[in-house]
Amino acid sequence: MAEPKIIVDNVSKQFRLQADRSTSIKELFTRRGRDKSVDEFWALKDVSLEIPEGSMYALIGHNGSGKSTLLRCIAGIYQPNGGAVHVDGRISTLLELGAGFHPDLSGRENIYMNATMLGMSRKSIDAVFDDIVGFAGVERFLDSPVKVYSTGMYVRLGFSVAVHVQPEILIIDEVIAVGDEQFQRRCFDHLYSLRKQGVTIVVVTHGLAIVETMCDGAAWLEGGVLQRVGTGPEVAAAYLGRVNDREAEQREETRVRLISSDAGAASPERAESHEDITIDDVTFANADGEDVSHIVHGEKFRLRIHYTASAPVEEPVFGFAIHAMNGVHVTGTNTQINGVSTGVVAGSGVAEFAVPAMPLVPAEYEVSGAIADRHVQRLFDRRDREWRLIVRHGSNLPPHGLMDLGGEWSFVQEDPT
Amino acid sequence: MTAPAKVWDYRTLITNLAMRDLRSRYKKSFLGWMWSLINPAVSLGIYTVVFGFFLGGNDSALLAGNGRTKSFALFLFCGLVVWNAFSSGVNQSIASFLAAGPMLTRTYFPPECPIIASTLTTLIQTSIESAILMAFMFALGNVGWTMLLLPVIVALLTLMAFGIGLLVSLLNVRYRDVNYLVGIALQLIFYGTPIVYRLDTIDTKIAGIDPTSLLVLNPLTHFVEAIRSSLYLLHAPSLRNWIAMVLSATLSVTIGWWVFSRKAPRFIEEI
């Protein structure tokens, strides 16, 4: 493992909660005897982590979990109340949209301004000036004041300056997300190439796919407390697991509330949502039709939607969706897409979808089920990611990625002439 | 103490901030840079008319170093150069530090930078005013070697204003009253410095105390005296002047920078 470039050692950061606290000297005297602890808020509590040189590191967590505070501590903008941050190298930061841009100055002047703020000399800015402008794509507006720039141009210019100042450490808050898809991709491509050049990158992101695929390491913060440190996929999975659990809890709560309110006077809302067909359960079965807790990769499997219809319904549409744990929608289909007629459905029953060979690679997946009317305009019932589908290794080595194409290799060799 | 080496690393930023300040100051004005010449020249003209002709302030004690010239306006202007350097130095520090707030919370750079930059722009303005003053002295044939001391005096004055600027701009971030207090303090200091009057013409006692003994405690008094003697009277400033100037400049910068570098990071979080 490479030498740590950034060491965050037991860092705590406290803020005073009241924003308009003694801003006048009068208050300084009148407030003296009051207990100050009530106004304190710990944005970070004993956070320790090491970021190795040349790695891409992600900080994840909910809004207000302390990610940005940690970034600012690393960047040297905030001084921690406890602990210390050791940083070895020149830092470039992109912490906020158009940070350090002066609205009245032109794009050109702002590039120089911003780059010098990041510690560049005039000569070295001249050398990369064209690259900065080219990457940001603002050639035409270079001499217009940046206040007339669009949000996208603002972000592009800010990002472009931050990555072109030859930093050894690059610190980026959740600002790239403002750009469009194409720009985001270019940003990450650029970050990737910087990382290959040995630049250490720390990002705050909500894109778990990025954390999984691009980041060597990640840390998950919650309420200022470090929850987990590890490789990108590990931390992303742990984080997502928590998010799902919480969501499930909330759903459970809602359900309990609805049921208990049902015990009283039936509310009209409840009556409306009490649909003609409901999903009782979704189960998975093997080739023999036995319900199983997990499916073996490459083997036949059946997905069963158990339903109960309180009244006859003509041509309902049954559907399901499978999501990977990182939120990627892997697949999903319904009877309408597959051109299956369901006829008139009444009473209880099972809708079964059979797959000859499980194409998904071994992992855990989440399954949703839904039943809609014949035009898929109105949902009778929909249960989001409520079931866990576990795919296990079979005898064959599974392929990379998400699924098995099930193809076959063949070779045609040309005769050497 | 933030190592001055660190500030030196950011010298490009400092010059950029200063240039931006100067450029935006005269942006969209027709005469542009000319204004920084016109303003002091016009005020000098006004003083000449008011004090030279209306108030008849040209008594014999005001005889300049060349033995011919008697101009209260030039005498006054010497003091005003000092005053402008000090007061705008302090005021610009407060304004620049406050304006740099949004940048300071989003990017790291030594927080002294904006204040150093504003001090530089003030220094440029002071140099222009001094040059105009010198031009008049030359025109009147009031020239002597002591004029060469001017850069040293201006440098010391700038350092003193810088140190105080660091302190008050820092305090102003937390207690916005400071801005108003500084306004009042500056008015008091203006009259507590022999700018529109002369130290040697005071002959009253207030409650048994000679006001002169209090006025010499004000470092600006010595800067005004030093500039007057070296530019107008054409003799070297007294030793007392030199000691007061060097001492006040050193103390101000040392204390100002020490406090600033210790407290600034915390205060910035509140800008």
HADDOCK unambig.tbl for C-alpha pairs under 7 A between the chains (distance, minus, plus):
assign (segid A and resid 23 and name CA) (segid B and resid 174 and name CA) 5.62 0.50 0.50
assign (segid A and resid 23 and name CA) (segid B and resid 175 and name CA) 4.69 0.50 0.50
assign (segid A and resid 23 and name CA) (segid B and resid 176 and name CA) 6.23 0.50 0.50
assign (segid A and resid 24 and name CA) (segid B and resid 175 and name CA) 4.80 0.50 0.50
assign (segid A and resid 24 and name CA) (segid B and resid 176 and name CA) 6.04 0.50 0.50
assign (segid A and resid 24 and name CA) (segid B and resid 177 and name CA) 5.76 0.50 0.50
assign (segid A and resid 25 and name CA) (segid B and resid 175 and name CA) 5.99 0.50 0.50
assign (segid A and resid 25 and name CA) (segid B and resid 177 and name CA) 6.68 0.50 0.50
assign (segid A and resid 75 and name CA) (segid B and resid 108 and name CA) 6.47 0.50 0.50
assign (segid A and resid 76 and name CA) (segid B and resid 108 and name CA) 6.18 0.50 0.50
assign (segid A and resid 77 and name CA) (segid B and resid 105 and name CA) 6.27 0.50 0.50
assign (segid A and resid 77 and name CA) (segid B and resid 107 and name CA) 6.86 0.50 0.50
assign (segid A and resid 77 and name CA) (segid B and resid 108 and name CA) 5.38 0.50 0.50
assign (segid A and resid 78 and name CA) (segid B and resid 265 and name CA) 6.56 0.50 0.50
assign (segid A and resid 79 and name CA) (segid B and resid 265 and name CA) 6.52 0.50 0.50
assign (segid A and resid 79 and name CA) (segid B and resid 266 and name CA) 6.96 0.50 0.50
assign (segid A and resid 93 and name CA) (segid B and resid 107 and name CA) 6.16 0.50 0.50
assign (segid A and resid 95 and name CA) (segid B and resid 106 and name CA) 5.72 0.50 0.50
assign (segid A and resid 96 and name CA) (segid B and resid 106 and name CA) 6.54 0.50 0.50
assign (segid A and resid 99 and name CA) (segid B and resid 103 and name CA) 6.39 0.50 0.50
assign (segid A and resid 99 and name CA) (segid B and resid 106 and name CA) 5.88 0.50 0.50
assign (segid A and resid 100 and name CA) (segid B and resid 102 and name CA) 6.97 0.50 0.50
assign (segid A and resid 100 and name CA) (segid B and resid 103 and name CA) 4.64 0.50 0.50
assign (segid A and resid 113 and name CA) (segid B and resid 13 and name CA) 6.83 0.50 0.50
assign (segid A and resid 113 and name CA) (segid B and resid 16 and name CA) 6.41 0.50 0.50
assign (segid A and resid 116 and name CA) (segid B and resid 12 and name CA) 6.02 0.50 0.50
assign (segid A and resid 116 and name CA) (segid B and resid 13 and name CA) 4.80 0.50 0.50
assign (segid A and resid 117 and name CA) (segid B and resid 13 and name CA) 5.70 0.50 0.50
assign (segid A and resid 117 and name CA) (segid B and resid 109 and name CA) 6.33 0.50 0.50
assign (segid A and resid 119 and name CA) (segid B and resid 10 and name CA) 5.76 0.50 0.50
assign (segid A and resid 121 and name CA) (segid B and resid 12 and name CA) 5.76 0.50 0.50
assign (segid A and resid 122 and name CA) (segid B and resid 12 and name CA) 6.51 0.50 0.50
